[in-house]
Amino acid sequence: MCNNGTRRYKSSDKMSDLICENYALLQVLSRFGVSLGFGDKSVKEVCRMNGVDCDTFLIVVNFLGEDGNRIQDPPAGLSISALMDYLKRAHHYFLDFQLPAIRRKLIEAIDCSPENEVAFLIVKFFDAYVSEVRKHMEYENEKVFVYVEKLLRGERSGGYNIGVFARHHDQINAKLTELKNIIIKYYPGGADNRLLNAVLFDIFSCEEDLDSHNRVEDYLFVPAIMELEKEAR
């Protein structure tokens, strides 16, 4: 996700300033369930209006704006429940909106006639990639988040811990990079270049968005759950 330098936002800043300075934060707003139309209200006021934990919102916003995201201790004020809601909404966005929209554009942009084997392989490759992403995110929804919800209720779950997830949290955007390279290097001429370039732009954007999503999970969510596990023990 693009950043605007080293500025760190505060609860007293205008929410509209965040978006005007870094439009990529529109995704963060959506994933916290924040609606537009907030006028000149501050971050704190907008979060309160939308029932959003302001500290967690600012932690995510400032984390994504840093030049380098390193593993760190869980920041003070982070709400695990609020962060999980954010991650769940992100999964819904990828699986039910962004990836299907890219597929529709892809089919519109390329020649899907039976004799065009490259086009067939591109769509097949994309569908296999989406299947992989769905499996990855459904595991998080059904296993990881359920485990954390039990921890938050004080219930223990023998034989599983967040370290299992962290060790197997493979990066799911490698195949997207491959798909992008196949289109750029090997798709034959004759396609609608405007549509094809628009699809590529969306793929680049999705790749960057997934990378940001993974960093939030690796560097904010996982350390916070590790700390929760220590407290439970």
Steps between C-alpha positions, in 0.01 A plus 500: 500500500635840410607730777531871542843512660564489871192684630317319777131578531332590828143476624463878471587505125217545252395169350466668159868600516604135533318409179614806304863437596486123442207372295604137566362546852151480349546124526577530871187709555287240322649211697427674829143559384541879481261678262589807295328836541666595829565865411778662702468270800811369672619140491377454857155641420457289186610184679255569783217560249572164332563297815868447411782465751701817428832373641490189282402702194798734546738212571409337166507829306841601634641149466408486131653843445842401635785448256601175667272268697695299754390249759434686821327464834124551482434877509323638804127547446461234228161327515526142376125483435509819289804376306330166432192679367730699271668181371166323445370791293823494297445130424145574389625780272765285331283191452164654419588824325855565384599161356165439323519852352852430367379174344213676320738764362752234402245302296381820334854606410636180348389284207337197661433314174582124514809535277663757732688266732685779680172667599365166623810443711485852644140456619578151632804636684296782650224263618759274664646804674159612631437147628828517691414841650154377601646194674753720682245754620233247592756325719561829679126569535404152617806392699718793606231756581281243678803401711565864590135564585517208745817643653328834548219319688758332722467157337811294430551297185747217546738413218471828312664838535560803283855380432353221283334764284809725492729216386269410212390848402625473146484802274203459268592762243784311327266352239349841435850623412536206260168577334600863456826397335326253266264771374777757457752270331302239309145607416482542121398829338142563401347560841337826600808667647299743709306220665809284541695786657207567735505134608875514557458815707241318715732200537788723613264672745369167633854369542595806705179481703554132583857574605378772739235264634760231569723749682215602729446132584871426549609809691189614688259208534741212571707684769177612671369141513834373629473749784142390567616138516766592758234669714277193469780275623 
